[in-house]
Amino acid sequence: MATSEHVTPVLGMFPWASIKEQVEADTSRAFVVDIGGGRGQFLKAIQKEAPNGFGAKMILQDRPDVLASLTAEDIPGIEKMSYDFFTPQPVKNAHLYVMRRILHDFYIPVCKEMVKNIASAMGPTSRFIIADMIMPDKVEIGTEVTPYWMDFNLMMLNGTEKSKKQFEEILDAAGLEIVKIYPFAFGCHANIECRLKTGGASS
Ligand SMILES: C[S@@+](CC[C@H](N)C(=O)[O-])C[C@H]1O[C@@H](n2cnc3c(N)ncnc32)[C@H](O)[C@@H]1O
């Protein structure tokens, strides 16, 4: 995981500072909840664009054994919370929920249940950011091979890289919709911004 971390982009997709005003207007809501966030690497990167979490909580959720290995000095400004992502999300109405490199570890029916757990906690202005690769619809000779070999690796774990259409299927089952996709400058990595379905047009 540590090697993979070095070659996987973290920032340069969703503009974390764009939500500053919304967070500062209501710091009683958590700024961001990182679900299955490991050692806090994503949250620590986000802090570079969102110093002090804009005054609201930054919460790292993972298994208790993973969190127990982290001291307060390892993750300054970040609160640890033991949580099993197969259960309903306990932090309600956060500004942002993020999941990085988690959904690709599971097949679609399992992802639907996990995302339903997040949707159950979201309010009208909450956003769910998926940080994963988006599998191209069609194989183009000469383009990046990473999603394909990663897909084979994930098959060993009962996981799979997903296309935009597959993400839409998962989100739809959970009552969510895509607001915008923020692709990395090259390759297939992206941040997918999602919200509760509004029934209206995407902005
Ligand atoms: C592939 S790592 C991704 C870590 C981090 N999101 C990142 O991008 O670096 C998967 C993480 O999910 C956590 N995890 C596995 N099963 C979990 C569960 N049932 N509930 C919460 N976290 C879990 C693991 O402990 C691990 O930290």
The ligand as a Tripos MOL2 file, in Angstrom:
@<TRIPOS>MOLECULE
LIG
   27    29     1     0     0
SMALL
NO_CHARGES

@<TRIPOS>ATOM
      1 C1         -6.9440    0.0270    0.1840 C.3       1 LIG1
      2 S1         -6.8050    0.7360    1.7980 S.3       1 LIG1
      3 C2         -7.1800    2.4360    1.4170 C.3       1 LIG1
      4 C3         -6.6850    3.3710    2.4660 C.3       1 LIG1
      5 C4         -6.8750    4.8690    2.1380 C.3       1 LIG1
      6 N1         -8.2690    5.1800    1.8530 N.3       1 LIG1
      7 C5         -5.9750    5.2920    1.0010 C.2       1 LIG1
      8 O1         -6.4320    5.6230   -0.0700 O.co2     1 LIG1
      9 O2         -4.7700    5.2530    1.1670 O.co2     1 LIG1
     10 C6         -8.2900    0.1130    2.5420 C.3       1 LIG1
     11 C7         -8.5520    0.6020    3.9580 C.3       1 LIG1
     12 O3         -9.8650    0.1530    4.3700 O.3       1 LIG1
     13 C8         -9.7970   -0.2800    5.7090 C.3       1 LIG1
     14 N2        -10.9040   -1.2140    5.9620 N.ar      1 LIG1
     15 C9        -11.0180   -2.5030    5.5580 C.ar      1 LIG1
     16 N3        -12.1930   -3.0290    5.9540 N.ar      1 LIG1
     17 C10       -12.8400   -2.0410    6.6370 C.ar      1 LIG1
     18 C11       -14.1210   -1.9580    7.2720 C.ar      1 LIG1
     19 N4        -14.9600   -3.0030    7.2780 N.pl3     1 LIG1
     20 N5        -14.4690   -0.7850    7.8500 N.ar      1 LIG1
     21 C12       -13.6270    0.2980    7.8260 C.ar      1 LIG1
     22 N6        -12.4110    0.2870    7.2200 N.ar      1 LIG1
     23 C13       -12.0220   -0.8780    6.6460 C.ar      1 LIG1
     24 C14        -8.4270   -0.9200    5.8090 C.3       1 LIG1
     25 O4         -8.0150   -1.0390    7.1580 O.3       1 LIG1
     26 C15        -7.5720    0.0530    4.9810 C.3       1 LIG1
     27 O5         -7.0570    1.0970    5.7660 O.3       1 LIG1
@<TRIPOS>BOND
     1     1     2 1
     2     2     3 1
     3     2    10 1
     4     3     4 1
     5     4     5 1
     6     5     6 1
     7     5     7 1
     8     7     8 2
     9     7     9 1
    10    10    11 1
    11    11    12 1
    12    11    26 1
    13    12    13 1
    14    13    14 1
    15    13    24 1
    16    14    15 ar
    17    14    23 ar
    18    15    16 ar
    19    16    17 ar
    20    17    18 ar
    21    17    23 ar
    22    18    19 1
    23    18    20 ar
    24    20    21 ar
    25    21    22 ar
    26    22    23 ar
    27    24    25 1
    28    24    26 1
    29    26    27 1
@<TRIPOS>SUBSTRUCTURE
     1 LIG1         1 GROUP 0 **** ****
